[in-house]
Amino acid sequence: MPNTKSAERRMRNSARKQLRNRSSKSRLHTLERNYQEVLKAGKKEEAAQSLRQLSSAFDKAAKTGVIHKSTASRKKSRLALQLARTK
């Protein structure tokens, strides 16, 4: 348990930020899973649209510090390569 008022406040802030980060990461995983399913189905038009949506979500997560900027770039690059290989 925290010993000072500031430690209590930091604990509350950390819990709030953890929830926000978890929901953001969960959304990223869901979008990525949907993209993979569309890609496997061979729907290239839908996959391209899904990739745009996923790239935007990765950029927003990196901007707010949920994931590292390089992680977002790497994942976007690899997902785009997958789409390019199916065409």
C-alpha positions in Angstrom: 0.0 0.0 0.0 1.2 3.5 -0.7 2.6 5.5 2.2 2.1 9.1 0.9 -0.7 11.1 -0.7 1.3 11.4 -4.0 1.9 7.7 -4.1 -1.9 7.1 -3.7 -2.5 9.5 -6.5 0.0 7.8 -8.8 -1.6 4.5 -8.0 -5.0 5.8 -9.1 -3.5 7.3 -12.2 -1.7 4.2 -13.1 -4.8 2.1 -12.8 -6.7 4.5 -15.0 -4.0 4.6 -17.7 -3.7 0.8 -17.6 -7.4 0.4 -18.4 -7.1 2.9 -21.3 -4.0 1.2 -22.7 -5.5 -2.3 -22.4 -8.7 -1.3 -24.3 -6.5 0.4 -27.0 -4.3 -2.7 -27.4 -7.4 -4.9 -27.5 -8.8 -2.9 -30.3 -5.5 -3.2 -32.2 -5.6 -7.0 -31.8 -9.2 -7.2 -33.0 -8.5 -5.0 -36.1 -5.4 -7.1 -36.9 -7.4 -10.3 -36.5 -10.2 -9.0 -38.8 -7.5 -8.0 -41.4 -6.0 -11.4 -41.4 -9.4 -13.1 -41.8 -10.3 -10.8 -44.8 -6.9 -11.5 -46.3 -7.2 -15.2 -46.0 -10.7 -15.0 -47.6 -9.0 -13.4 -50.6 -11.0 -10.2 -50.5 -8.3 -7.8 -51.6 -10.5 -4.6 -51.7 -11.8 -5.2 -48.2 -8.3 -6.1 -47.0 -6.9 -2.8 -48.4 -9.6 -0.9 -46.6 -9.0 -2.9 -43.4 -5.3 -2.2 -43.7 -5.9 1.6 -43.9 -8.1 1.4 -40.8 -5.5 -0.7 -39.0 -2.6 1.6 -39.9 -4.5 4.6 -38.6 -5.2 2.8 -35.3 -1.5 1.9 -35.0 -0.5 5.5 -35.6 -2.9 6.7 -32.9 -1.7 4.1 -30.4 1.9 5.1 -31.1 1.1 8.8 -30.8 -0.5 8.3 -27.3 2.3 6.1 -26.1 0.3 2.8 -25.9 2.9 1.1 -28.2 6.3 2.3 -29.4 6.5 4.2 -32.7 8.9 1.6 -34.1 6.6 -1.2 -33.2 3.8 0.5 -35.1 5.9 1.1 -38.1 7.2 -2.5 -38.2 3.7 -4.0 -37.9 2.3 -1.7 -40.6 5.1 -2.6 -42.9 4.7 -6.3 -42.4 1.0 -6.2 -42.9 1.3 -4.1 -46.1 3.8 -6.7 -47.4 1.3 -9.5 -46.8 -1.3 -7.6 -48.8 1.2 -6.9 -51.6 2.1 -10.6 -51.8 -1.5 -11.7 -52.3 -2.0 -9.4 -55.3 
